[in-house]
Amino acid sequence: MANNYLQLSTMIENITPSEKEWIDENIEKFDKDFYYSKDDENFDEEDYSSAFQWVFEEEGTSLWIYGEEYANVESVADFMHAFLKENRPDGCLSFSWAETCSKLRLDNFHGGGYFITAKEAKFVSSFGFIDSEMTTFKAKNA
């Protein structure tokens, strides 16, 4: 049996006191990896898993966001997008991730990256890149 992992590690630096307050009030809204909110009557604690982990570093002036074994990259991107929209409308953030496997299973390794502004979040995945290139190659050589 093999274990699959999605790992990431990124930092938001130079956090102001008002940004820290916004993070404290909002980050848990994005740290959800389940279909129902905790207030929903259908919520089952066993169905809940954290979408990502986070901790304040450097006396609260940096936020480390990570996934040691698993992270939901869309949730991280959504959080960063909302953070920028509310706090740094002219800023940008980015992160990358790796998907690995504890055994050398074919095609069980890939990754990607996000580039995020207050207006949009763009991503690329290695599987998407390979698929696009394969489609182009086949069309040219048909």
Secondary structure, DSSP 8 states (H G I E B T S, - for coil): ---EEEEEEEEE-S--HHHHHHHHHHHHHH---SSS-TTSTT--GGG---S-EEEEEGGGTEEEEEESS---HHHHHHHHHHHHHHH-TT-EEEEEEEEEESS--TT--EEEEEEEESS-EEEEEHHHHHHHHHHHHHHHT-
